[in-house]
Amino acid sequence: MGVSGSGKSTVAAMVADRLGWDLAEGDDMHPPANVAKMQAGTPLTDEDRWPWLDVVASWIGDHLDRGRPGVVTCSALKRSYRDVLRAPGVVFVHVAGDGTLIADRMAARSGHFMPTSLLASQLATLEPPEADEVHLTVAADRTPQEESAEVVERLGLTPVR
């Protein structure tokens, strides 16, 4: 979880690869209307996000029901959003960084629908996980390799690769 540009997709892919787990990109689960809205520089509302969060939660629920581990990316910026996704066995990994670092990353990437102009609204919306939420926070100021290794280590998981 984390704001756009934090590196969550890159870290998630590396974690999933290290563990041999399924990976899903939450951005790919957005309906076309949400993507169009973000491409136009318009922040999503809660009403825009609820159906998308239900799709992400379904992916999580399906994996939990089948006992199949997985990693799914999702901004999950608010506690109420995380409440939709929360279930026994789910751990939120917050890839957190300061706005300047993230803006620089967003400006350097190409091919993503999220414009840098929406970063301020994401940072304003962000409610970092609280102590009563099952989570860990990883600093986004290192290499993705270091960040993903930290996730695997702190969760006490055994890499297969």
TAHU-V758876 format. One record per residue. N is the residue number from 0. NEAR is the number of other C-alpha atoms within 12 Angstrom. Layout:
n->{N,N}
near->{NEAR,NEAR}
This chain:
n->{0,1,2,3,4,5,6,7,8,9,10,11,12,13,14,15,16,17,18,19,20,21,22,23,24,25,26,27,28,29,30,31,32,33,34,35,36,37,38,39,40,41,42,43,44,45,46,47,48,49,50,51,52,53,54,55,56,57,58,59,60,61,62,63,64,65,66,67,68,69,70,71,72,73,74,75,76,77,78,79,80,81,82,83,84,85,86,87,88,89,90,91,92,93,94,95,96,97,98,99,100,101,102,103,104,105,106,107,108,109,110,111,112,113,114,115,116,117,118,119,120,121,122,123,124,125,126,127,128,129,130,131,132,133,134,135,136,137,138,139,140,141,142,143,144,145,146,147,148,149,150,151,152,153,154,155,156,157,158,159,160}
near->{43,42,40,47,41,42,39,43,34,28,38,40,28,32,39,31,25,26,27,21,25,25,29,29,26,32,29,21,25,27,22,15,18,28,25,19,21,29,20,17,20,23,29,29,19,17,13,22,33,25,21,31,36,26,25,35,32,22,30,35,25,18,24,21,16,11,14,18,26,31,40,40,43,42,41,40,36,30,25,20,32,36,23,26,37,27,20,16,21,26,29,39,40,39,41,34,30,22,28,19,23,32,26,21,26,25,22,14,18,12,10,20,26,32,31,33,24,28,35,23,22,33,29,15,24,29,22,33,30,16,11,13,25,23,24,27,28,34,26,35,22,19,19,24,22,20,33,36,28,28,36,31,18,18,23,11,20,18,20,13,14}
